[in-house]
Amino acid sequence: MQPGLLYFLVPRKCGIVGVNCEALPQQVNFLIDEGMCSGKGSNAIVSYLDFFFKNYGLGEEVVHLQCDNCAGQNKN
């Protein structure tokens, strides 16, 4: 079965998480497809930070984090 024309017209929902380190001159963004997101909990964010420090880290032992835009805590 080949995907029909409607397959390409349906928008995809995705989330984005950005990590900016002041020592690096760049920001690393994680683009998460809706099918890969396991939830809105802190475990996903900790996994992204772990990946960032393993692959882009400079050997830090002490880290000060600042987070904002916590859309997962909507109280409606």
Predicted model as a PDB file, atoms N, CA, C, CB and O in Angstrom, pLDDT in the B-factor column:
MODEL        1                                                                  
ATOM      1  N   MET A   1       0.841  -1.188   0.000  1.00 61.00           N  
ATOM      2  CA  MET A   1       0.000   0.000   0.000  1.00 61.00           C  
ATOM      3  C   MET A   1       0.886   1.251   0.000  1.00 61.00           C  
ATOM      4  CB  MET A   1      -0.957  -0.001   1.226  1.00 61.00           C  
ATOM      5  O   MET A   1       1.714   1.442   0.890  1.00 61.00           O  
ATOM      6  N   GLN A   2       0.698   2.069  -0.986  1.00 66.00           N  
ATOM      7  CA  GLN A   2       1.425   3.320  -1.045  1.00 66.00           C  
ATOM      8  C   GLN A   2       0.618   4.405  -0.334  1.00 66.00           C  
ATOM      9  CB  GLN A   2       1.717   3.717  -2.510  1.00 66.00           C  
ATOM     10  O   GLN A   2      -0.612   4.394  -0.382  1.00 66.00           O  
ATOM     11  N   PRO A   3       1.306   5.345   0.327  1.00 63.00           N  
ATOM     12  CA  PRO A   3       0.575   6.433   0.950  1.00 63.00           C  
ATOM     13  C   PRO A   3      -0.091   7.297  -0.111  1.00 63.00           C  
ATOM     14  CB  PRO A   3       1.505   7.276   1.823  1.00 63.00           C  
ATOM     15  O   PRO A   3       0.502   7.613  -1.142  1.00 63.00           O  
ATOM     16  N   GLY A   4      -1.317   7.667   0.161  1.00 63.00           N  
ATOM     17  CA  GLY A   4      -2.048   8.493  -0.773  1.00 63.00           C  
ATOM     18  C   GLY A   4      -1.681   9.956  -0.646  1.00 63.00           C  
ATOM     19  O   GLY A   4      -0.800  10.320   0.133  1.00 63.00           O  
ATOM     20  N   LEU A   5      -2.360  10.796  -1.415  1.00 64.00           N  
ATOM     21  CA  LEU A   5      -2.090  12.219  -1.415  1.00 64.00           C  
ATOM     22  C   LEU A   5      -2.407  12.851  -0.058  1.00 64.00           C  
ATOM     23  CB  LEU A   5      -2.890  12.901  -2.512  1.00 64.00           C  
ATOM     24  O   LEU A   5      -1.751  13.812   0.343  1.00 64.00           O  
ATOM     25  N   LEU A   6      -3.405  12.319   0.650  1.00 63.00           N  
ATOM     26  CA  LEU A   6      -3.791  12.867   1.951  1.00 63.00           C  
ATOM     27  C   LEU A   6      -2.677  12.701   2.985  1.00 63.00           C  
ATOM     28  CB  LEU A   6      -5.068  12.192   2.450  1.00 63.00           C  
ATOM     29  O   LEU A   6      -2.578  13.499   3.917  1.00 63.00           O  
ATOM     30  N   TYR A   7      -1.843  11.680   2.831  1.00 63.00           N  
ATOM     31  CA  TYR A   7      -0.743  11.442   3.773  1.00 63.00           C  
ATOM     32  C   TYR A   7       0.187  12.647   3.847  1.00 63.00           C  
ATOM     33  CB  TYR A   7       0.051  10.192   3.366  1.00 63.00           C  
ATOM     34  O   TYR A   7       0.670  12.989   4.926  1.00 63.00           O  
ATOM     35  N   PHE A   8       0.440  13.284   2.730  1.00 66.00           N  
ATOM     36  CA  PHE A   8       1.373  14.402   2.690  1.00 66.00           C  
ATOM     37  C   PHE A   8       0.723  15.725   3.081  1.00 66.00           C  
ATOM     38  CB  PHE A   8       1.969  14.520   1.312  1.00 66.00           C  
ATOM     39  O   PHE A   8       1.428  16.714   3.282  1.00 66.00           O  
ATOM     40  N   LEU A   9      -0.579  15.767   3.192  1.00 67.00           N  
ATOM     41  CA  LEU A   9      -1.270  16.998   3.564  1.00 67.00           C  
ATOM     42  C   LEU A   9      -1.557  17.091   5.059  1.00 67.00           C  
ATOM     43  CB  LEU A   9      -2.559  17.107   2.798  1.00 67.00           C  
ATOM     44  O   LEU A   9      -1.935  18.156   5.546  1.00 67.00           O  
ATOM     45  N   VAL A  10      -1.389  16.014   5.780  1.00 66.00           N  
ATOM     46  CA  VAL A  10      -1.669  16.016   7.217  1.00 66.00           C  
ATOM     47  C   VAL A  10      -0.456  16.568   7.959  1.00 66.00           C  
ATOM     48  CB  VAL A  10      -2.024  14.581   7.725  1.00 66.00           C  
ATOM     49  O   VAL A  10       0.643  16.026   7.839  1.00 66.00           O  
ATOM     50  N   PRO A  11      -0.650  17.657   8.734  1.00 75.00           N  
ATOM     51  CA  PRO A  11       0.500  18.215   9.466  1.00 75.00           C  
ATOM     52  C   PRO A  11       0.934  17.292  10.596  1.00 75.00           C  
ATOM     53  CB  PRO A  11       0.157  19.603  10.030  1.00 75.00           C  
ATOM     54  O   PRO A  11       0.126  16.549  11.152  1.00 75.00           O  
ATOM     55  N   ARG A  12       2.198  17.348  10.922  1.00 75.00           N  
ATOM     56  CA  ARG A  12       2.748  16.538  12.007  1.00 75.00           C  
ATOM     57  C   ARG A  12       2.905  17.411  13.226  1.00 75.00           C  
ATOM     58  CB  ARG A  12       4.102  15.896  11.611  1.00 75.00           C  
ATOM     59  O   ARG A  12       3.304  18.571  13.129  1.00 75.00           O  
ATOM     60  N   LYS A  13       2.588  16.844  14.375  1.00 78.00           N  
ATOM     61  CA  LYS A  13       2.795  17.547  15.632  1.00 78.00           C  
ATOM     62  C   LYS A  13       4.142  17.121  16.200  1.00 78.00           C  
ATOM     63  CB  LYS A  13       1.640  17.260  16.641  1.00 78.00           C  
ATOM     64  O   LYS A  13       4.494  15.942  16.179  1.00 78.00           O  
ATOM     65  N   CYS A  14       4.873  18.076  16.697  1.00 80.00           N  
ATOM     66  CA  CYS A  14       6.164  17.752  17.278  1.00 80.00           C  
ATOM     67  C   CYS A  14       6.471  18.736  18.397  1.00 80.00           C  
ATOM     68  CB  CYS A  14       7.275  17.774  16.205  1.00 80.00           C  
ATOM     69  O   CYS A  14       5.891  19.819  18.466  1.00 80.00           O  
ATOM     70  N   GLY A  15       7.374  18.351  19.256  1.00 81.00           N  
ATOM     71  CA  GLY A  15       7.818  19.204  20.339  1.00 81.00           C  
ATOM     72  C   GLY A  15       9.284  19.541  20.149  1.00 81.00           C  
ATOM     73  O   GLY A  15      10.005  18.852  19.427  1.00 81.00           O  
ATOM     74  N   ILE A  16       9.716  20.608  20.803  1.00 83.00           N  
ATOM     75  CA  ILE A  16      11.106  21.011  20.695  1.00 83.00           C  
ATOM     76  C   ILE A  16      11.636  21.344  22.084  1.00 83.00           C  
ATOM     77  CB  ILE A  16      11.262  22.220  19.737  1.00 83.00           C  
ATOM     78  O   ILE A  16      10.966  21.995  22.885  1.00 83.00           O  
ATOM     79  N   VAL A  17      12.851  20.884  22.349  1.00 84.00           N  
ATOM     80  CA  VAL A  17      13.549  21.174  23.596  1.00 84.00           C  
ATOM     81  C   VAL A  17      14.919  21.712  23.200  1.00 84.00           C  
ATOM     82  CB  VAL A  17      13.664  19.892  24.532  1.00 84.00           C  
ATOM     83  O   VAL A  17      15.652  21.064  22.453  1.00 84.00           O  
ATOM     84  N   GLY A  18      15.260  22.893  23.697  1.00 86.00           N  
ATOM     85  CA  GLY A  18      16.544  23.495  23.373  1.00 86.00           C  
ATOM     86  C   GLY A  18      17.442  23.557  24.591  1.00 86.00           C  
ATOM     87  O   GLY A  18      16.980  23.838  25.697  1.00 86.00           O  
ATOM     88  N   VAL A  19      18.728  23.296  24.392  1.00 87.00           N  
ATOM     89  CA  VAL A  19      19.732  23.392  25.455  1.00 87.00           C  
ATOM     90  C   VAL A  19      20.792  24.368  24.973  1.00 87.00           C  
ATOM     91  CB  VAL A  19      20.360  21.979  25.809  1.00 87.00           C  
ATOM     92  O   VAL A  19      21.382  24.183  23.908  1.00 87.00           O  
ATOM     93  N   ASN A  20      21.030  25.403  25.760  1.00 84.00           N  
ATOM     94  CA  ASN A  20      22.019  26.410  25.419  1.00 84.00           C  
ATOM     95  C   ASN A  20      23.079  26.438  26.501  1.00 84.00           C  
ATOM     96  CB  ASN A  20      21.367  27.802  25.246  1.00 84.00           C  
ATOM     97  O   ASN A  20      22.770  26.671  27.669  1.00 84.00           O  
ATOM     98  N   CYS A  21      24.314  26.204  26.126  1.00 83.00           N  
ATOM     99  CA  CYS A  21      25.443  26.237  27.049  1.00 83.00           C  
ATOM    100  C   CYS A  21      26.239  27.506  26.758  1.00 83.00           C  
ATOM    101  CB  CYS A  21      26.340  24.951  26.911  1.00 83.00           C  
ATOM    102  O   CYS A  21      26.604  27.758  25.610  1.00 83.00           O  
ATOM    103  N   GLU A  22      26.513  28.309  27.794  1.00 82.00           N  
ATOM    104  CA  GLU A  22      27.211  29.572  27.575  1.00 82.00           C  
ATOM    105  C   GLU A  22      28.644  29.366  27.087  1.00 82.00           C  
ATOM    106  CB  GLU A  22      27.219  30.385  28.854  1.00 82.00           C  
ATOM    107  O   GLU A  22      29.199  30.251  26.435  1.00 82.00           O  
ATOM    108  N   ALA A  23      29.245  28.235  27.382  1.00 82.00           N  
ATOM    109  CA  ALA A  23      30.621  27.981  26.943  1.00 82.00           C  
ATOM    110  C   ALA A  23      30.696  27.613  25.460  1.00 82.00           C  
ATOM    111  CB  ALA A  23      31.238  26.867  27.779  1.00 82.00           C  
ATOM    112  O   ALA A  23      31.746  27.770  24.838  1.00 82.00           O  
ATOM    113  N   LEU A  24      29.606  27.132  24.897  1.00 81.00           N  
ATOM    114  CA  LEU A  24      29.571  26.777  23.480  1.00 81.00           C  
ATOM    115  C   LEU A  24      28.913  27.913  22.690  1.00 81.00           C  
ATOM    116  CB  LEU A  24      28.805  25.435  23.261  1.00 81.00           C  
ATOM    117  O   LEU A  24      27.972  28.528  23.193  1.00 81.00           O  
ATOM    118  N   PRO A  25      29.361  28.203  21.510  1.00 84.00           N  
ATOM    119  CA  PRO A  25      28.728  29.278  20.729  1.00 84.00           C  
ATOM    120  C   PRO A  25      27.512  28.803  19.932  1.00 84.00           C  
ATOM    121  CB  PRO A  25      29.741  29.885  19.779  1.00 84.00           C  
ATOM    122  O   PRO A  25      27.231  29.344  18.862  1.00 84.00           O  
ATOM    123  N   GLN A  26      26.797  27.815  20.430  1.00 84.00           N  
ATOM    124  CA  GLN A  26      25.645  27.293  19.688  1.00 84.00           C  
ATOM    125  C   GLN A  26      24.599  26.768  20.652  1.00 84.00           C  
ATOM    126  CB  GLN A  26      26.076  26.182  18.712  1.00 84.00           C  
ATOM    127  O   GLN A  26      24.874  26.547  21.832  1.00 84.00           O  
ATOM    128  N   GLN A  27      23.400  26.573  20.135  1.00 88.00           N  
ATOM    129  CA  GLN A  27      22.311  25.970  20.892  1.00 88.00           C  
ATOM    130  C   GLN A  27      21.983  24.632  20.260  1.00 88.00           C  
ATOM    131  CB  GLN A  27      21.056  26.897  20.931  1.00 88.00           C  
ATOM    132  O   GLN A  27      21.958  24.506  19.035  1.00 88.00           O  
ATOM    133  N   VAL A  28      21.732  23.631  21.095  1.00 90.00           N  
ATOM    134  CA  VAL A  28      21.374  22.298  20.614  1.00 90.00           C  
ATOM    135  C   VAL A  28      19.885  22.119  20.817  1.00 90.00           C  
ATOM    136  CB  VAL A  28      22.184  21.179  21.350  1.00 90.00           C  
ATOM    137  O   VAL A  28      19.396  22.254  21.939  1.00 90.00           O  
ATOM    138  N   ASN A  29      19.147  21.815  19.744  1.00 90.00           N  
ATOM    139  CA  ASN A  29      17.699  21.625  19.803  1.00 90.00           C  
ATOM    140  C   ASN A  29      17.372  20.155  19.571  1.00 90.00           C  
ATOM    141  CB  ASN A  29      16.977  22.519  18.757  1.00 90.00           C  
ATOM    142  O   ASN A  29      17.968  19.493  18.721  1.00 90.00           O  
ATOM    143  N   PHE A  30      16.418  19.665  20.343  1.00 88.00           N  
ATOM    144  CA  PHE A  30      15.899  18.311  20.171  1.00 88.00           C  
ATOM    145  C   PHE A  30      14.496  18.437  19.610  1.00 88.00           C  
ATOM    146  CB  PHE A  30      15.908  17.503  21.522  1.00 88.00           C  
ATOM    147  O   PHE A  30      13.624  19.025  20.250  1.00 88.00           O  
ATOM    148  N   LEU A  31      14.266  17.893  18.424  1.00 87.00           N  
ATOM    149  CA  LEU A  31      12.955  17.894  17.794  1.00 87.00           C  
ATOM    150  C   LEU A  31      12.330  16.530  18.022  1.00 87.00           C  
ATOM    151  CB  LEU A  31      13.050  18.229  16.270  1.00 87.00           C  
ATOM    152  O   LEU A  31      12.849  15.517  17.553  1.00 87.00           O  
ATOM    153  N   ILE A  32      11.205  16.503  18.750  1.00 83.00           N  
ATOM    154  CA  ILE A  32      10.602  15.248  19.177  1.00 83.00           C  
ATOM    155  C   ILE A  32       9.288  15.036  18.430  1.00 83.00           C  
ATOM    156  CB  ILE A  32      10.372  15.240  20.709  1.00 83.00           C  
ATOM    157  O   ILE A  32       8.376  15.857  18.525  1.00 83.00           O  
ATOM    158  N   ASP A  33       9.194  13.943  17.694  1.00 80.00           N  
ATOM    159  CA  ASP A  33       7.961  13.601  16.997  1.00 80.00           C  
ATOM    160  C   ASP A  33       6.907  13.164  18.001  1.00 80.00           C  
ATOM    161  CB  ASP A  33       8.207  12.495  15.954  1.00 80.00           C  
ATOM    162  O   ASP A  33       7.243  12.615  19.050  1.00 80.00           O  
ATOM    163  N   GLU A  34       5.629  13.400  17.692  1.00 76.00           N  
ATOM    164  CA  GLU A  34       4.568  13.057  18.633  1.00 76.00           C  
ATOM    165  C   GLU A  34       4.511  11.557  18.920  1.00 76.00           C  
ATOM    166  CB  GLU A  34       3.230  13.528  18.095  1.00 76.00           C  
ATOM    167  O   GLU A  34       4.064  11.162  19.997  1.00 76.00           O  
ATOM    168  N   GLY A  35       4.941  10.730  18.006  1.00 72.00           N  
ATOM    169  CA  GLY A  35       4.940   9.294  18.220  1.00 72.00           C  
ATOM    170  C   GLY A  35       6.062   8.815  19.128  1.00 72.00           C  
ATOM    171  O   GLY A  35       5.986   7.719  19.683  1.00 72.00           O  
ATOM    172  N   MET A  36       7.096   9.623  19.282  1.00 70.00           N  
ATOM    173  CA  MET A  36       8.250   9.250  20.100  1.00 70.00           C  
ATOM    174  C   MET A  36       8.180   9.808  21.517  1.00 70.00           C  
ATOM    175  CB  MET A  36       9.518   9.723  19.438  1.00 70.00           C  
ATOM    176  O   MET A  36       8.954   9.397  22.382  1.00 70.00           O  
ATOM    177  N   CYS A  37       7.278  10.724  21.760  1.00 63.00           N  
ATOM    178  CA  CYS A  37       7.183  11.350  23.081  1.00 63.00           C  
ATOM    179  C   CYS A  37       6.467  10.399  24.030  1.00 63.00           C  
ATOM    180  CB  CYS A  37       6.438  12.720  23.004  1.00 63.00           C  
ATOM    181  O   CYS A  37       5.342   9.976  23.765  1.00 63.00           O  
ATOM    182  N   SER A  38       7.122  10.067  25.135  1.00 60.00           N  
ATOM    183  CA  SER A  38       6.541   9.116  26.080  1.00 60.00           C  
ATOM    184  C   SER A  38       5.678   9.789  27.136  1.00 60.00           C  
ATOM    185  CB  SER A  38       7.633   8.330  26.753  1.00 60.00           C  
ATOM    186  O   SER A  38       4.987   9.105  27.890  1.00 60.00           O  
ATOM    187  N   GLY A  39       5.703  11.095  27.203  1.00 60.00           N  
ATOM    188  CA  GLY A  39       4.898  11.802  28.188  1.00 60.00           C  
ATOM    189  C   GLY A  39       5.452  13.189  28.459  1.00 60.00           C  
ATOM    190  O   GLY A  39       6.429  13.617  27.845  1.00 60.00           O  
ATOM    191  N   LYS A  40       4.813  13.880  29.383  1.00 60.00           N  
ATOM    192  CA  LYS A  40       5.224  15.232  29.704  1.00 60.00           C  
ATOM    193  C   LYS A  40       6.017  15.296  30.995  1.00 60.00           C  
ATOM    194  CB  LYS A  40       4.023  16.127  29.797  1.00 60.00           C  
ATOM    195  O   LYS A  40       6.146  16.367  31.589  1.00 60.00           O  
ATOM    196  N   GLY A  41       6.535  14.198  31.428  1.00 64.00           N  
ATOM    197  CA  GLY A  41       7.240  14.159  32.692  1.00 64.00           C  
ATOM    198  C   GLY A  41       8.668  14.639  32.596  1.00 64.00           C  
ATOM    199  O   GLY A  41       9.175  14.948  31.518  1.00 64.00           O  
ATOM    200  N   SER A  42       9.299  14.691  33.743  1.00 73.00           N  
ATOM    201  CA  SER A  42      10.676  15.174  33.794  1.00 73.00           C  
ATOM    202  C   SER A  42      11.673  14.127  33.304  1.00 73.00           C  
ATOM    203  CB  SER A  42      11.026  15.592  35.209  1.00 73.00           C  
ATOM    204  O   SER A  42      12.815  14.474  33.001  1.00 73.00           O  
ATOM    205  N   ASN A  43      11.280  12.868  33.218  1.00 78.00           N  
ATOM    206  CA  ASN A  43      12.211  11.830  32.757  1.00 78.00           C  
ATOM    207  C   ASN A  43      12.694  12.083  31.336  1.00 78.00           C  
ATOM    208  CB  ASN A  43      11.549  10.462  32.834  1.00 78.00           C  
ATOM    209  O   ASN A  43      13.857  11.831  31.023  1.00 78.00           O  
ATOM    210  N   ALA A  44      11.815  12.578  30.477  1.00 79.00           N  
ATOM    211  CA  ALA A  44      12.220  12.859  29.100  1.00 79.00           C  
ATOM    212  C   ALA A  44      13.240  13.990  29.061  1.00 79.00           C  
ATOM    213  CB  ALA A  44      10.996  13.216  28.239  1.00 79.00           C  
ATOM    214  O   ALA A  44      14.227  13.905  28.330  1.00 79.00           O  
ATOM    215  N   ILE A  45      13.018  15.033  29.827  1.00 80.00           N  
ATOM    216  CA  ILE A  45      13.933  16.172  29.845  1.00 80.00           C  
ATOM    217  C   ILE A  45      15.293  15.750  30.407  1.00 80.00           C  
ATOM    218  CB  ILE A  45      13.340  17.332  30.678  1.00 80.00           C  
ATOM    219  O   ILE A  45      16.333  16.158  29.889  1.00 80.00           O  
ATOM    220  N   VAL A  46      15.288  14.946  31.450  1.00 82.00           N  
ATOM    221  CA  VAL A  46      16.546  14.467  32.020  1.00 82.00           C  
ATOM    222  C   VAL A  46      17.296  13.610  31.001  1.00 82.00           C  
ATOM    223  CB  VAL A  46      16.286  13.663  33.315  1.00 82.00           C  
ATOM    224  O   VAL A  46      18.525  13.656  30.950  1.00 82.00           O  
ATOM    225  N   SER A  47      16.587  12.837  30.196  1.00 85.00           N  
ATOM    226  CA  SER A  47      17.233  12.032  29.158  1.00 85.00           C  
ATOM    227  C   SER A  47      17.885  12.917  28.101  1.00 85.00           C  
ATOM    228  CB  SER A  47      16.216  11.091  28.501  1.00 85.00           C  
ATOM    229  O   SER A  47      18.989  12.620  27.646  1.00 85.00           O  
ATOM    230  N   TYR A  48      17.210  14.014  27.700  1.00 86.00           N  
ATOM    231  CA  TYR A  48      17.786  14.931  26.725  1.00 86.00           C  
ATOM    232  C   TYR A  48      19.013  15.622  27.299  1.00 86.00           C  
ATOM    233  CB  TYR A  48      16.749  15.968  26.285  1.00 86.00           C  
ATOM    234  O   TYR A  48      20.012  15.786  26.598  1.00 86.00           O  
ATOM    235  N   LEU A  49      18.957  16.031  28.561  1.00 87.00           N  
ATOM    236  CA  LEU A  49      20.114  16.668  29.197  1.00 87.00           C  
ATOM    237  C   LEU A  49      21.285  15.693  29.327  1.00 87.00           C  
ATOM    238  CB  LEU A  49      19.730  17.211  30.580  1.00 87.00           C  
ATOM    239  O   LEU A  49      22.438  16.078  29.132  1.00 87.00           O  
ATOM    240  N   ASP A  50      20.992  14.436  29.654  1.00 88.00           N  
ATOM    241  CA  ASP A  50      22.042  13.421  29.742  1.00 88.00           C  
ATOM    242  C   ASP A  50      22.720  13.242  28.390  1.00 88.00           C  
ATOM    243  CB  ASP A  50      21.463  12.079  30.231  1.00 88.00           C  
ATOM    244  O   ASP A  50      23.947  13.171  28.314  1.00 88.00           O  
ATOM    245  N   PHE A  51      21.931  13.170  27.327  1.00 90.00           N  
ATOM    246  CA  PHE A  51      22.486  13.053  25.978  1.00 90.00           C  
ATOM    247  C   PHE A  51      23.349  14.267  25.642  1.00 90.00           C  
ATOM    248  CB  PHE A  51      21.358  12.901  24.941  1.00 90.00           C  
ATOM    249  O   PHE A  51      24.431  14.128  25.072  1.00 90.00           O  
ATOM    250  N   PHE A  52      22.863  15.461  26.000  1.00 89.00           N  
ATOM    251  CA  PHE A  52      23.611  16.685  25.716  1.00 89.00           C  
ATOM    252  C   PHE A  52      24.963  16.676  26.417  1.00 89.00           C  
ATOM    253  CB  PHE A  52      22.807  17.915  26.144  1.00 89.00           C  
ATOM    254  O   PHE A  52      25.981  16.975  25.794  1.00 89.00           O  
ATOM    255  N   PHE A  53      24.987  16.335  27.707  1.00 89.00           N  
ATOM    256  CA  PHE A  53      26.239  16.368  28.449  1.00 89.00           C  
ATOM    257  C   PHE A  53      27.217  15.283  27.991  1.00 89.00           C  
ATOM    258  CB  PHE A  53      25.961  16.217  29.930  1.00 89.00           C  
ATOM    259  O   PHE A  53      28.431  15.486  28.033  1.00 89.00           O  
ATOM    260  N   LYS A  54      26.697  14.132  27.555  1.00 90.00           N  
ATOM    261  CA  LYS A  54      27.581  13.072  27.067  1.00 90.00           C  
ATOM    262  C   LYS A  54      28.200  13.419  25.718  1.00 90.00           C  
ATOM    263  CB  LYS A  54      26.817  11.763  26.958  1.00 90.00           C  
ATOM    264  O   LYS A  54      29.357  13.082  25.467  1.00 90.00           O  
ATOM    265  N   ASN A  55      27.444  14.090  24.844  1.00 90.00           N  
ATOM    266  CA  ASN A  55      27.905  14.348  23.485  1.00 90.00           C  
ATOM    267  C   ASN A  55      28.466  15.750  23.267  1.00 90.00           C  
ATOM    268  CB  ASN A  55      26.787  14.122  22.538  1.00 90.00           C  
ATOM    269  O   ASN A  55      29.335  15.933  22.414  1.00 90.00           O  
ATOM    270  N   TYR A  56      27.990  16.744  24.018  1.00 87.00           N  
ATOM    271  CA  TYR A  56      28.417  18.113  23.812  1.00 87.00           C  
ATOM    272  C   TYR A  56      29.080  18.707  25.056  1.00 87.00           C  
ATOM    273  CB  TYR A  56      27.237  18.958  23.404  1.00 87.00           C  
ATOM    274  O   TYR A  56      29.511  19.860  25.028  1.00 87.00           O  
ATOM    275  N   GLY A  57      29.166  17.952  26.126  1.00 84.00           N  
ATOM    276  CA  GLY A  57      29.703  18.465  27.374  1.00 84.00           C  
ATOM    277  C   GLY A  57      31.200  18.714  27.316  1.00 84.00           C  
ATOM    278  O   GLY A  57      31.909  18.173  26.468  1.00 84.00           O  
ATOM    279  N   LEU A  58      31.659  19.546  28.237  1.00 85.00           N  
ATOM    280  CA  LEU A  58      33.075  19.899  28.302  1.00 85.00           C  
ATOM    281  C   LEU A  58      33.713  19.342  29.569  1.00 85.00           C  
ATOM    282  CB  LEU A  58      33.252  21.422  28.245  1.00 85.00           C  
ATOM    283  O   LEU A  58      34.720  19.872  30.040  1.00 85.00           O  
ATOM    284  N   GLY A  59      33.140  18.285  30.122  1.00 83.00           N  
ATOM    285  CA  GLY A  59      33.674  17.672  31.330  1.00 83.00           C  
ATOM    286  C   GLY A  59      33.200  18.345  32.608  1.00 83.00           C  
ATOM    287  O   GLY A  59      33.906  18.329  33.616  1.00 83.00           O  
ATOM    288  N   GLU A  60      32.026  18.929  32.576  1.00 81.00           N  
ATOM    289  CA  GLU A  60      31.500  19.616  33.742  1.00 81.00           C  
ATOM    290  C   GLU A  60      31.234  18.644  34.877  1.00 81.00           C  
ATOM    291  CB  GLU A  60      30.229  20.365  33.386  1.00 81.00           C  
ATOM    292  O   GLU A  60      30.842  17.501  34.645  1.00 81.00           O  
ATOM    293  N   GLU A  61      31.446  19.095  36.088  1.00 84.00           N  
ATOM    294  CA  GLU A  61      31.102  18.312  37.268  1.00 84.00           C  
ATOM    295  C   GLU A  61      30.024  18.997  38.098  1.00 84.00           C  
ATOM    296  CB  GLU A  61      32.339  18.071  38.120  1.00 84.00           C  
ATOM    297  O   GLU A  61      29.318  18.337  38.859  1.00 84.00           O  
ATOM    298  N   VAL A  62      29.890  20.311  37.960  1.00 86.00           N  
ATOM    299  CA  VAL A  62      28.850  21.079  38.647  1.00 86.00           C  
ATOM    300  C   VAL A  62      28.093  21.867  37.586  1.00 86.00           C  
ATOM    301  CB  VAL A  62      29.458  22.036  39.750  1.00 86.00           C  
ATOM    302  O   VAL A  62      28.700  22.536  36.749  1.00 86.00           O  
ATOM    303  N   VAL A  63      26.755  21.787  37.623  1.00 84.00           N  
ATOM    304  CA  VAL A  63      25.933  22.451  36.615  1.00 84.00           C  
ATOM    305  C   VAL A  63      24.832  23.235  37.313  1.00 84.00           C  
ATOM    306  CB  VAL A  63      25.330  21.423  35.616  1.00 84.00           C  
ATOM    307  O   VAL A  63      24.207  22.738  38.249  1.00 84.00           O  
ATOM    308  N   HIS A  64      24.595  24.458  36.859  1.00 82.00           N  
ATOM    309  CA  HIS A  64      23.469  25.271  37.315  1.00 82.00           C  
ATOM    310  C   HIS A  64      22.483  25.371  36.154  1.00 82.00           C  
ATOM    311  CB  HIS A  64      23.939  26.702  37.801  1.00 82.00           C  
ATOM    312  O   HIS A  64      22.825  25.883  35.088  1.00 82.00           O  
ATOM    313  N   LEU A  65      21.273  24.888  36.358  1.00 80.00           N  
ATOM    314  CA  LEU A  65      20.277  24.845  35.287  1.00 80.00           C  
ATOM    315  C   LEU A  65      19.208  25.901  35.510  1.00 80.00           C  
ATOM    316  CB  LEU A  65      19.636  23.453  35.197  1.00 80.00           C  
ATOM    317  O   LEU A  65      18.839  26.201  36.645  1.00 80.00           O  
ATOM    318  N   GLN A  66      18.714  26.462  34.405  1.00 77.00           N  
ATOM    319  CA  GLN A  66      17.591  27.386  34.435  1.00 77.00           C  
ATOM    320  C   GLN A  66      16.579  26.898  33.415  1.00 77.00           C  
ATOM    321  CB  GLN A  66      18.040  28.859  34.138  1.00 77.00           C  
ATOM    322  O   GLN A  66      16.921  26.697  32.250  1.00 77.00           O  
ATOM    323  N   CYS A  67      15.342  26.705  33.837  1.00 73.00           N  
ATOM    324  CA  CYS A  67      14.299  26.182  32.957  1.00 73.00           C  
ATOM    325  C   CYS A  67      13.108  27.133  32.962  1.00 73.00           C  
ATOM    326  CB  CYS A  67      13.864  24.758  33.395  1.00 73.00           C  
ATOM    327  O   CYS A  67      12.809  27.767  33.974  1.00 73.00           O  
ATOM    328  N   ASP A  68      12.437  27.224  31.824  1.00 69.00           N  
ATOM    329  CA  ASP A  68      11.214  28.027  31.741  1.00 69.00           C  
ATOM    330  C   ASP A  68      10.281  27.404  30.701  1.00 69.00           C  
ATOM    331  CB  ASP A  68      11.541  29.516  31.375  1.00 69.00           C  
ATOM    332  O   ASP A  68      10.613  26.396  30.076  1.00 69.00           O  
ATOM    333  N   ASN A  69       9.117  28.014  30.528  1.00 61.00           N  
ATOM    334  CA  ASN A  69       8.098  27.529  29.586  1.00 61.00           C  
ATOM    335  C   ASN A  69       7.689  26.085  29.880  1.00 61.00           C  
ATOM    336  CB  ASN A  69       8.616  27.636  28.150  1.00 61.00           C  
ATOM    337  O   ASN A  69       7.675  25.246  28.979  1.00 61.00           O  
ATOM    338  N   CYS A  70       7.366  25.804  31.111  1.00 58.00           N  
ATOM    339  CA  CYS A  70       6.954  24.453  31.507  1.00 58.00           C  
ATOM    340  C   CYS A  70       5.495  24.235  31.116  1.00 58.00           C  
ATOM    341  CB  CYS A  70       7.151  24.234  33.040  1.00 58.00           C  
ATOM    342  O   CYS A  70       4.601  24.312  31.959  1.00 58.00           O  
ATOM    343  N   ALA A  71       5.261  23.965  29.841  1.00 59.00           N  
ATOM    344  CA  ALA A  71       3.894  23.783  29.349  1.00 59.00           C  
ATOM    345  C   ALA A  71       3.266  22.496  29.869  1.00 59.00           C  
ATOM    346  CB  ALA A  71       3.882  23.780  27.829  1.00 59.00           C  
ATOM    347  O   ALA A  71       2.045  22.353  29.808  1.00 59.00           O  
ATOM    348  N   GLY A  72       4.055  21.560  30.376  1.00 57.00           N  
ATOM    349  CA  GLY A  72       3.515  20.304  30.877  1.00 57.00           C  
ATOM    350  C   GLY A  72       2.805  20.443  32.204  1.00 57.00           C  
ATOM    351  O   GLY A  72       2.222  19.472  32.685  1.00 57.00           O  
ATOM    352  N   GLN A  73       2.833  21.632  32.825  1.00 54.00           N  
ATOM    353  CA  GLN A  73       2.203  21.831  34.120  1.00 54.00           C  
ATOM    354  C   GLN A  73       0.936  22.658  34.004  1.00 54.00           C  
ATOM    355  CB  GLN A  73       3.167  22.495  35.076  1.00 54.00           C  
ATOM    356  O   GLN A  73       0.641  23.470  34.881  1.00 54.00           O  
ATOM    357  N   ASN A  74       0.198  22.462  32.947  1.00 53.00           N  
ATOM    358  CA  ASN A  74      -1.058  23.177  32.770  1.00 53.00           C  
ATOM    359  C   ASN A  74      -2.070  22.682  33.791  1.00 53.00           C  
ATOM    360  CB  ASN A  74      -1.599  22.998  31.333  1.00 53.00           C  
ATOM    361  O   ASN A  74      -2.327  21.481  33.864  1.00 53.00           O  
ATOM    362  N   LYS A  75      -2.652  23.579  34.583  1.00 57.00           N  
ATOM    363  CA  LYS A  75      -3.544  23.205  35.687  1.00 57.00           C  
ATOM    364  C   LYS A  75      -5.021  23.231  35.293  1.00 57.00           C  
ATOM    365  CB  LYS A  75      -3.322  24.132  36.863  1.00 57.00           C  
ATOM    366  O   LYS A  75      -5.885  23.216  36.170  1.00 57.00           O  
ATOM    367  N   ASN A  76      -5.330  23.271  33.996  1.00 57.00           N  
ATOM    368  CA  ASN A  76      -6.747  23.337  33.581  1.00 57.00           C  
ATOM    369  C   ASN A  76      -7.474  22.060  33.920  1.00 57.00           C  
ATOM    370  CB  ASN A  76      -6.863  23.609  32.080  1.00 57.00           C  
ATOM    371  O   ASN A  76      -8.667  21.938  33.645  1.00 57.00           O  
TER     372      ASN A  76                                                      
ENDMDL                                                                          
END                                                                             
